Amino acid sequence: MGEYRKAKRTIEVSAGESVRIIRELQELSQNELAVLSGIPQSTISAIERDRINLGVERAKQLARALKCHPSVLVFPGWNVERESAA
């Protein structure tokens, strides 16, 4: 007892999945997010299904609408310790 192991991420999340997860956590429909962000609902759907790339500008628009930092959407699986060890 008294020894702890660091938690490990068990799933990988894509940028599109992160948009969907954050949208759903805020109880927004794709149509509502489209109105808030100015991005067509069909484009949001394609982003969430990873059919098209999120892109920096769309990430900024969606981040403003979802009230989060764009990096949360663009780099959902970023591991600071692993990536900075290079």
DSSP file (Angstrom, degrees, kcal/mol; ACC not computed):
  #  RESIDUE AA STRUCTURE BP1 BP2  ACC     N-H-->O    O-->H-N    N-H-->O    O-->H-N    TCO  KAPPA ALPHA  PHI   PSI    X-CA   Y-CA   Z-CA
    1    1 A M              0   0    0      0, 0.0     3,-0.1     0, 0.0     0, 0.0   0.000 360.0 360.0 360.0 159.5    0.0    0.0    0.0
    2    2 A G        +     0   0    0      1,-0.3     2,-0.4     0, 0.0     0, 0.0   0.276 360.0 108.2  90.8 -13.0    1.0    3.6   -0.4
    3    3 A E        -     0   0    0      2,-0.0     2,-0.4     0, 0.0    -1,-0.3  -0.845  49.2-167.6-101.1 135.6    2.5    3.0   -3.9
    4    4 A Y        -     0   0    0     -2,-0.4     2,-0.4    -3,-0.1     3,-0.0  -0.939  12.7-143.1-123.1 143.4    0.6    4.4   -6.9
    5    5 A R        -     0   0    0     -2,-0.4     2,-0.1     1,-0.0     3,-0.1  -0.843  32.4-106.4-101.2 142.3    1.0    3.8  -10.6
    6    6 A K        -     0   0    0     -2,-0.4     2,-0.1     1,-0.1    -1,-0.0  -0.423  40.6-108.4 -65.0 136.8    0.5    6.7  -13.0
    7    7 A A        -     0   0    0     -2,-0.1     2,-0.4     1,-0.0    -1,-0.1  -0.376  32.4-147.4 -66.7 144.4   -2.8    6.4  -14.9
    8    8 A K        -     0   0    0     -3,-0.1     2,-0.3    -2,-0.1    -1,-0.0  -0.906  18.3-112.3-115.3 144.1   -2.5    5.5  -18.5
    9    9 A R        -     0   0    0     -2,-0.4     3,-0.1     1,-0.1    68,-0.0  -0.565  27.3-169.7 -70.6 132.9   -4.7    6.6  -21.3
   10   10 A T        +     0   0    0     -2,-0.3     2,-0.3     1,-0.1    -1,-0.1   0.600  63.7  40.7-103.6 -13.2   -6.6    3.6  -22.6
   11   11 A I  S    S-     0   0    0      2,-0.0     2,-0.4     0, 0.0    -1,-0.1  -0.964  70.6-131.7-134.1 153.1   -8.2    5.1  -25.8
   12   12 A E        -     0   0    0     -2,-0.3     2,-0.5    -3,-0.1    65,-0.0  -0.846  21.3-156.9 -99.1 139.4   -7.1    7.4  -28.5
   13   13 A V        -     0   0    0     -2,-0.4    64,-0.2     4,-0.0     2,-0.1  -0.971   6.7-143.0-120.1 129.5   -9.4   10.2  -29.5
   14   14 A S     >  -     0   0    0     -2,-0.5     4,-2.1    62,-0.1     5,-0.1  -0.349  30.1-105.7 -81.6 168.9   -9.3   11.9  -32.9
   15   15 A A  H  > S+     0   0    0      1,-0.2     4,-1.9     2,-0.2     5,-0.1   0.912 122.7  50.7 -60.6 -42.9   -9.9   15.6  -33.4
   16   16 A G  H  > S+     0   0    0      1,-0.2     4,-2.1     2,-0.2    -1,-0.2   0.900 109.3  50.1 -62.8 -41.4  -13.3   14.9  -34.8
   17   17 A E  H  > S+     0   0    0      1,-0.2     4,-2.9     2,-0.2    -1,-0.2   0.871 107.3  54.6 -65.2 -36.2  -14.2   12.8  -31.8
   18   18 A S  H  X S+     0   0    0     -4,-2.1     4,-2.4    55,-0.2     5,-0.3   0.891 107.0  50.9 -65.9 -37.5  -13.1   15.5  -29.4
   19   19 A V  H  X S+     0   0    0     -4,-1.9     4,-2.5    54,-0.2    -2,-0.2   0.951 113.0  45.9 -61.1 -48.4  -15.4   18.0  -31.2
   20   20 A R  H  X S+     0   0    0     -4,-2.1     4,-2.9     2,-0.2     5,-0.2   0.921 112.9  49.5 -61.3 -45.6  -18.3   15.6  -30.8
   21   21 A I  H  X S+     0   0    0     -4,-2.9     4,-2.5     2,-0.2    -1,-0.2   0.937 114.2  43.8 -61.2 -48.3  -17.5   14.8  -27.1
   22   22 A I  H  X S+     0   0    0     -4,-2.4     4,-1.4     2,-0.2    -1,-0.2   0.896 114.1  51.3 -66.1 -39.3  -17.2   18.4  -26.1
   23   23 A R  H  <>S+     0   0    0     -4,-2.5     5,-2.2    -5,-0.3     3,-0.3   0.940 112.7  45.4 -60.9 -47.1  -20.4   19.3  -28.1
   24   24 A E  H ><5S+     0   0    0     -4,-2.9     3,-1.7     1,-0.2    -2,-0.2   0.874 107.6  57.1 -67.0 -37.1  -22.3   16.5  -26.4
   25   25 A L  H 3<5S+     0   0    0     -4,-2.5    -1,-0.2     1,-0.3    -2,-0.2   0.821 108.5  48.1 -61.7 -29.4  -21.0   17.4  -22.9
   26   26 A Q  T 3<5S-     0   0    0     -4,-1.4    -1,-0.3    -3,-0.3    -2,-0.2   0.336 115.2-121.7 -91.7   6.6  -22.4   20.9  -23.5
   27   27 A E  T < 5 +     0   0    0     -3,-1.7     2,-0.4     1,-0.2    -3,-0.2   0.871  61.5 147.5  55.4  42.8  -25.7   19.3  -24.6
   28   28 A L      < -     0   0    0     -5,-2.2    -1,-0.2    -6,-0.1     2,-0.1  -0.861  42.0-137.7-105.8 141.5  -25.6   21.0  -28.0
   29   29 A S     >  -     0   0    0     -2,-0.4     4,-2.4     1,-0.1     5,-0.2  -0.465  31.1-107.4 -82.9 167.4  -26.9   19.5  -31.3
   30   30 A Q  H  > S+     0   0    0      1,-0.2     4,-2.3     2,-0.2     5,-0.1   0.890 122.8  53.6 -61.7 -37.4  -24.9   19.8  -34.4
   31   31 A N  H  > S+     0   0    0      2,-0.2     4,-1.9     1,-0.2    -1,-0.2   0.904 108.5  48.5 -64.2 -41.2  -27.4   22.3  -35.7
   32   32 A E  H  > S+     0   0    0      1,-0.2     4,-2.3     2,-0.2    -2,-0.2   0.912 112.0  48.8 -65.0 -42.1  -27.0   24.4  -32.5
   33   33 A L  H  X S+     0   0    0     -4,-2.4     4,-2.6     1,-0.2     6,-0.4   0.871 107.5  56.3 -65.0 -35.9  -23.2   24.3  -32.9
   34   34 A A  H  X S+     0   0    0     -4,-2.3     4,-2.3     2,-0.2     5,-0.4   0.918 109.1  46.0 -60.7 -43.9  -23.5   25.3  -36.5
   35   35 A V  H  < S+     0   0    0     -4,-1.9    -2,-0.2     1,-0.2    -1,-0.2   0.926 115.7  45.9 -64.8 -44.8  -25.5   28.4  -35.5
   36   36 A L  H  < S+     0   0    0     -4,-2.3    -2,-0.2     1,-0.2    -1,-0.2   0.852 123.4  33.6 -66.7 -35.7  -23.0   29.3  -32.7
   37   37 A S  H  < S-     0   0    0     -4,-2.6    -2,-0.2     2,-0.2    -1,-0.2   0.699  96.9-127.1 -96.7 -21.4  -19.9   28.7  -34.9
   38   38 A G     <  +     0   0    0     -4,-2.3    -3,-0.2     1,-0.3    -4,-0.1   0.583  69.8 126.3  80.5   9.5  -21.0   29.8  -38.3
   39   39 A I        -     0   0    0     -5,-0.4    -1,-0.3    -6,-0.4    -2,-0.2  -0.876  69.4-105.6-100.9 130.3  -19.9   26.4  -39.7
   40   40 A P    >>  -     0   0    0      0, 0.0     4,-2.1     0, 0.0     3,-0.6  -0.189  22.4-123.6 -55.6 144.6  -22.5   24.5  -41.7
   41   41 A Q  H 3> S+     0   0    0      1,-0.2     4,-2.6     2,-0.2     5,-0.2   0.870 112.1  57.5 -57.0 -38.8  -24.0   21.5  -39.9
   42   42 A S  H 3> S+     0   0    0      1,-0.2     4,-1.9     2,-0.2    -1,-0.2   0.859 107.1  48.5 -63.1 -34.3  -22.9   19.2  -42.7
   43   43 A T  H <> S+     0   0    0     -3,-0.6     4,-2.5     2,-0.2    -1,-0.2   0.896 110.1  51.0 -71.0 -41.1  -19.3   20.3  -42.2
   44   44 A I  H  X S+     0   0    0     -4,-2.1     4,-2.7     2,-0.2    -2,-0.2   0.919 109.9  50.7 -61.2 -42.9  -19.5   19.7  -38.5
   45   45 A S  H  X S+     0   0    0     -4,-2.6     4,-1.6     1,-0.2    -1,-0.2   0.920 110.9  48.1 -59.5 -44.9  -20.9   16.2  -39.2
   46   46 A A  H  <>S+     0   0    0     -4,-1.9     5,-3.1     2,-0.2     6,-1.0   0.874 111.6  50.4 -65.1 -37.8  -18.0   15.5  -41.6
   47   47 A I  H ><5S+     0   0    0     -4,-2.5     3,-1.9     3,-0.2    -2,-0.2   0.947 109.4  50.4 -63.5 -48.3  -15.5   16.8  -39.0
   48   48 A E  H 3<5S+     0   0    0     -4,-2.7    -1,-0.2     1,-0.3    -2,-0.2   0.800 112.3  47.2 -62.9 -28.6  -17.0   14.6  -36.3
   49   49 A R  T 3<5S-     0   0    0     -4,-1.6    -1,-0.3    -5,-0.2    -2,-0.2   0.324 113.8-119.6 -93.0   7.9  -16.8   11.5  -38.5
   50   50 A D  T < 5S+     0   0    0     -3,-1.9    -3,-0.2     2,-0.2    -2,-0.1   0.809  76.5 129.1  58.2  32.7  -13.2   12.4  -39.5
   51   51 A R  S   <S+     0   0    0     -5,-3.1     2,-0.3     1,-0.2    -4,-0.2   0.766  75.4  24.5 -84.4 -29.1  -14.2   12.7  -43.2
   52   52 A I  S    S-     0   0    0     -6,-1.0    -1,-0.2    -9,-0.2    -2,-0.2  -0.959  94.4 -99.2-132.5 153.9  -12.6   16.1  -43.4
   53   53 A N        -     0   0    0     -2,-0.3    -6,-0.1     1,-0.1    -2,-0.0  -0.407  22.7-133.9 -71.1 146.0   -9.8   17.7  -41.5
   54   54 A L        -     0   0    0     -7,-0.1     4,-0.4    -2,-0.1     5,-0.1   0.950  39.5-165.0 -63.8 -50.7  -10.6   20.1  -38.7
   55   55 A G     >  -     0   0    0      3,-0.2     4,-2.1     2,-0.1     5,-0.1   0.275  32.7 -87.9  75.3 153.9   -8.1   22.7  -39.7
   56   56 A V  H  > S+     0   0    0      2,-0.2     4,-2.2     1,-0.2     5,-0.2   0.917 122.8  47.5 -65.2 -47.3   -6.8   25.6  -37.7
   57   57 A E  H  > S+     0   0    0      1,-0.2     4,-2.2     2,-0.2    -1,-0.2   0.923 114.7  45.3 -65.5 -43.8   -9.4   28.2  -38.7
   58   58 A R  H  > S+     0   0    0     -4,-0.4     4,-2.9     1,-0.2     5,-0.2   0.883 110.6  55.6 -65.9 -36.0  -12.4   25.8  -38.1
   59   59 A A  H  X S+     0   0    0     -4,-2.1     4,-2.6     1,-0.2    -2,-0.2   0.907 108.0  48.7 -60.4 -41.7  -10.8   24.8  -34.8
   60   60 A K  H  X S+     0   0    0     -4,-2.2     4,-2.2     2,-0.2    -2,-0.2   0.923 112.5  47.7 -63.8 -44.6  -10.7   28.4  -33.7
   61   61 A Q  H  X S+     0   0    0     -4,-2.2     4,-2.0     1,-0.2    -2,-0.2   0.935 115.7  43.9 -62.1 -46.8  -14.4   28.9  -34.7
   62   62 A L  H  X S+     0   0    0     -4,-2.9     4,-2.8     1,-0.2    -2,-0.2   0.886 111.1  54.5 -67.5 -38.3  -15.5   25.8  -33.0
   63   63 A A  H  X>S+     0   0    0     -4,-2.6     5,-2.0    -5,-0.2     4,-0.9   0.906 108.0  49.8 -62.9 -41.3  -13.4   26.5  -29.9
   64   64 A R  H ><5S+     0   0    0     -4,-2.2     3,-0.5     1,-0.2    -1,-0.2   0.940 114.4  44.8 -60.3 -46.0  -15.0   30.0  -29.5
   65   65 A A  H 3<5S+     0   0    0     -4,-2.0    -2,-0.2     1,-0.2    -1,-0.2   0.862 118.9  41.9 -67.0 -36.1  -18.5   28.4  -29.8
   66   66 A L  H 3<5S-     0   0    0     -4,-2.8    -1,-0.2    -5,-0.1    -2,-0.2   0.463 107.2-126.6 -90.8  -2.3  -17.6   25.6  -27.4
   67   67 A K  T <<5 +     0   0    0     -4,-0.9     2,-0.3    -3,-0.5    -3,-0.2   0.929  70.0 112.2  56.3  50.8  -15.7   27.9  -25.0
   68   68 A C  S   <S-     0   0    0     -5,-2.0    -1,-0.2    -6,-0.1    -2,-0.1  -0.880  76.0 -86.3-139.2 172.0  -12.5   25.8  -25.0
   69   69 A H    >>  -     0   0    0     -2,-0.3     3,-1.7     1,-0.1     4,-0.7  -0.640  35.2-125.4 -81.4 140.0   -9.0   26.3  -26.2
   70   70 A P  H >> S+     0   0    0      0, 0.0     4,-2.6     0, 0.0     3,-0.9   0.814 107.6  66.1 -55.0 -31.5   -8.4   25.2  -29.9
   71   71 A S  H 3> S+     0   0    0      1,-0.3     4,-2.6     2,-0.2   -11,-0.0   0.808  91.1  63.3 -63.5 -26.9   -5.6   22.9  -28.8
   72   72 A V  H <4 S+     0   0    0     -3,-1.7    -1,-0.3     1,-0.2     6,-0.1   0.864 112.6  36.3 -61.9 -35.0   -8.2   20.8  -27.0
   73   73 A L  H << S+     0   0    0     -3,-0.9    -2,-0.2    -4,-0.7   -55,-0.2   0.870 121.8  43.0 -84.6 -40.3   -9.8   20.1  -30.4
   74   74 A V  H  < S+     0   0    0     -4,-2.6    -3,-0.2     1,-0.2    -2,-0.2   0.874 127.3  26.8 -77.7 -38.4   -6.7   19.9  -32.5
   75   75 A F    ><  +     0   0    0     -4,-2.6     3,-1.4    -5,-0.2    -1,-0.2  -0.515  68.3 154.3-123.3  63.2   -4.5   17.8  -30.2
   76   76 A P  T 3  S+     0   0    0      0, 0.0    -1,-0.1     0, 0.0   -62,-0.1   0.789  78.0  41.5 -65.5 -27.1   -6.9   15.7  -28.1
   77   77 A G  T 3  S+     0   0    0    -64,-0.2     2,-0.1    -3,-0.1   -68,-0.1   0.196  79.5 143.7-104.8  17.1   -4.3   13.0  -27.4
   78   78 A W    <   -     0   0    0     -3,-1.4     2,-0.6    -6,-0.1    -3,-0.1  -0.359  34.0-160.5 -63.6 128.5   -1.3   15.1  -26.8
   79   79 A N     >  -     0   0    0      1,-0.2     4,-2.9    -2,-0.1     5,-0.3  -0.930   2.6-164.3-112.6 106.1    1.0   13.6  -24.1
   80   80 A V  H  > S+     0   0    0     -2,-0.6     4,-2.1     1,-0.2    -1,-0.2   0.900  87.6  48.4 -59.2 -45.5    3.3   16.4  -22.8
   81   81 A E  H  > S+     0   0    0      1,-0.2     4,-0.5     2,-0.2    -1,-0.2   0.929 117.0  41.0 -64.0 -45.9    5.7   14.0  -21.1
   82   82 A R  H >4 S+     0   0    0      1,-0.2     3,-0.7     2,-0.2     4,-0.2   0.930 117.8  45.9 -68.8 -45.5    6.1   11.7  -24.1
   83   83 A E  H >< S+     0   0    0     -4,-2.9     3,-0.6     1,-0.2    -1,-0.2   0.788 112.7  49.2 -73.1 -28.0    6.2   14.4  -26.8
   84   84 A S  H 3< S+     0   0    0     -4,-2.1    -1,-0.2    -5,-0.3    -2,-0.2   0.517  94.1  75.7 -89.4  -3.3    8.7   16.7  -25.0
   85   85 A A  T <<        0   0    0     -3,-0.7    -1,-0.2    -4,-0.5    -2,-0.2   0.556 360.0 360.0 -81.4  -7.8   11.1   13.8  -24.3
   86   86 A A    <         0   0    0     -3,-0.6    -1,-0.2    -4,-0.2    -2,-0.1   0.490 360.0 360.0 -69.0 360.0   12.3   13.8  -27.9
